[in-house]
Amino acid sequence: MAPRILLVRHGQTEWSLSGRHTGRTDIPLLEEGRRGAKLLGERLRRAPWDGLPDVEVRTSPLARAAETCELAGFGDRAEPWDALMEWDYGAYEGLTPAEIKDRAGADWFIWRDGVRDGEALAGVAARADEVIEWARSADRDVLVFAHGHILRVLVARWLSLEPSFAARVRLDPASVSVLGWAYGAPAVDRWNDTAHLEG
């Protein structure tokens, strides 16, 4: 069986709640984020995942992703990996889109215009491609804990699309997504699933 990639976006932080671009700043989870990570872990221990006993786990080394991984119950199996770090937003780190538009112009769009003094979108895509190559390198599923923009670029590259396709997919904190296969081609099995946070 060809491997699947299970993607988990980290739980809620103060900056994700307020819409501030959080790249390499090591922001901790809010209590809501810790609760979401635990609920996600409970869900992954039930069918159809049954705890994912054979899955290989990697996490961004940034605290918000690593703590989500730990609270979900996968910390003892996880290996930190810099390829899963969030986009380096450079001069736009910590700013909201409205604040960036005040500096860069009202029509600024990150997926077209990128960031100043930070990482190019092509660099984010190259890291996503590295994750995909690793995931396809052996016959087992993988589980990654990372961040909104890098995971959105990852789905674009899984589907062999331009990284800017990431603009068209939302990804909420503490969500789980699954990239798999359909008719022998890469496909999206599940996207932005937060059912474990409801009710």
C-alpha atoms as one frame of an Amber mdcrd trajectory, in Angstrom:
protein
   0.000   0.000   0.000   1.295   3.462  -0.850   1.878   5.667   2.196  -0.436
   8.399   3.396   0.545  11.647   5.073  -1.519  12.672   8.091  -1.184  16.382
   8.772  -1.887  18.087  12.088  -1.810  21.849  12.465  -0.772  22.930  15.950
  -3.356  24.084  18.483  -4.531  27.651  18.990  -2.015  30.320  20.045  -2.495
  33.975  20.926  -1.114  34.997  17.536  -3.130  32.489  15.477  -6.247  33.712
  17.293  -5.503  37.344  16.421  -4.386  36.604  12.830  -0.762  37.660  13.316
   1.781  35.997  11.036   3.629  33.538  13.262   6.665  32.162  11.509   9.731
  31.437  13.610   8.608  33.213  16.806   8.180  30.477  19.401   4.669  31.217
  20.664   3.182  28.782  23.239  -0.236  27.199  22.978  -3.192  28.813  24.692
  -5.209  26.674  27.095  -7.696  26.237  24.228  -4.826  24.986  22.066  -3.736
  22.461  24.686  -7.318  21.226  25.023  -7.596  20.856  21.229  -4.368  18.855
  21.083  -5.617  16.448  23.752  -8.971  16.017  21.989  -7.138  15.332  18.732
  -5.057  12.665  20.459  -8.184  11.011  21.848  -9.649  10.943  18.353  -6.544
   9.399  16.814  -6.645   6.650  19.434 -10.138   5.616  18.224 -11.192   3.922
  14.976 -10.331   4.209  12.160  -6.833   5.211  13.348  -6.604   3.064  16.501
  -3.614   4.991  17.791  -1.641   4.702  14.533   0.682   2.056  16.011   3.029
   1.826  13.005   3.070   5.458  11.937   6.336   7.397  11.709   6.058  10.817
  13.376   7.867  14.074  12.680   7.224  17.490  14.181   8.307  21.041  13.650
  10.741  21.866  16.440   8.796  25.033  17.295   7.083  24.769  20.679   3.491
  25.142  19.468   3.809  22.140  17.143   5.999  20.038  19.438   3.627  20.583
  22.376   0.616  19.685  20.220   2.419  16.465  19.268   3.226  15.707  22.912
  -0.293  16.421  24.201  -1.815  14.323  21.405   0.242  11.374  22.672   2.907
  11.093  19.953   5.822  12.909  21.560   7.716   9.723  22.442   7.707   8.668
  18.766   8.352  12.068  17.195  11.524  13.349  15.625  11.887  17.146  15.248
  12.566  18.302  11.697  13.398  21.809  10.513  11.745  21.131   7.140   8.386
  21.371   8.959   9.004  24.837  10.394   6.619  27.601   9.395   7.333  30.096
   6.614   9.933  32.660   7.702   7.939  35.880   7.330  10.948  38.161   7.771
   9.885  41.789   8.235   6.231  40.727   8.389   6.652  38.466  11.428   4.038
  39.203  14.083   1.966  41.472  11.844  -1.652  41.029  10.746  -2.513  41.141
   7.027  -3.984  44.632   7.534  -0.732  45.875   9.115   1.309  44.375   6.277
  -0.934  46.051   3.679  -0.265  49.398   5.380   3.449  48.834   4.672   3.406
  46.901   1.393   0.333  48.319  -0.349  -3.386  47.608  -0.176  -3.232  44.897
  -2.847  -0.518  42.845  -1.052  -1.221  39.108  -1.191   1.256  36.756   0.463
   0.738  33.944  -2.062   1.635  36.287  -4.937   3.890  38.919  -3.383   5.706
  36.943  -0.702   7.420  38.575   2.252  10.196  41.130   2.739  13.510  39.961
   4.235  12.177  36.438   4.766  11.782  33.149   2.944  10.636  32.988  -0.677
   7.555  30.881  -1.413   9.806  28.697  -3.582  11.827  27.897  -0.460   8.701
  26.854   1.442   7.721  24.666  -1.531  11.175  23.060  -1.623  10.807  22.108
   2.046   7.328  20.700   1.364   8.768  18.650  -1.495  11.417  17.307   0.898
   8.679  16.161   3.298   6.792  14.464   0.458   9.920  12.687  -0.769  10.553
  11.409   2.761   6.926  10.268   3.149   7.057   8.306  -0.102  10.402   6.704
   0.718   8.982   3.702   2.584   5.803   1.676   2.785   4.232   3.175   5.917
   1.990   6.086   6.876   3.531   9.219   8.360   2.142  11.797  10.774   3.440
  15.361  10.848   2.753  18.177  13.297   3.402  21.589  11.814   1.931  24.967
  10.875  -0.781  26.455   8.691   1.141  27.801   5.717   3.738  25.040   5.361
   0.979  22.405   5.519  -1.119  24.266   2.939   1.880  24.388   0.598   2.452
  20.695   1.287  -1.021  19.766   0.016  -0.447  21.850  -3.130   2.825  20.067
  -3.832   1.316  16.624  -3.009  -1.180  17.327  -5.808   1.657  18.543  -8.129
   0.217  22.064  -8.135   1.927  25.421  -7.853   2.540  26.407  -4.216   0.219
  29.403  -4.637  -2.693  26.913  -4.753  -2.324  26.958  -0.953  -4.285  30.226
  -0.965  -7.411  28.227  -1.811  -7.392  25.890   1.176  -8.079  26.850   4.788
  -6.498  25.050   7.694  -7.693  25.549  11.262  -5.721  25.024  14.478  -5.773
  21.462  15.877  -7.168  20.093  12.608  -6.277  16.754  11.061  -5.979  16.183
   7.314  -5.036  13.102   5.305  -3.251  13.047   1.955  -3.612   9.729   0.182
  -4.298   8.225  -3.205  -7.145   7.822  -5.698  -6.830   5.820  -8.924  -3.076
   5.639  -8.381  -2.644   9.418  -8.176  -2.079  11.668  -5.158  -5.379  12.823
  -3.654  -6.848  14.507  -0.591  -8.682  11.962   1.589  -9.650  14.370   4.384
  -9.060  18.089   4.851  -9.277  20.496   7.795 -11.216  18.042   9.948 -11.985
  19.497  13.392 -14.884  17.214  14.395 -13.023  16.335  17.610 -13.314  19.985
  18.723 -17.081  20.136  18.345 -19.628  19.480  21.073
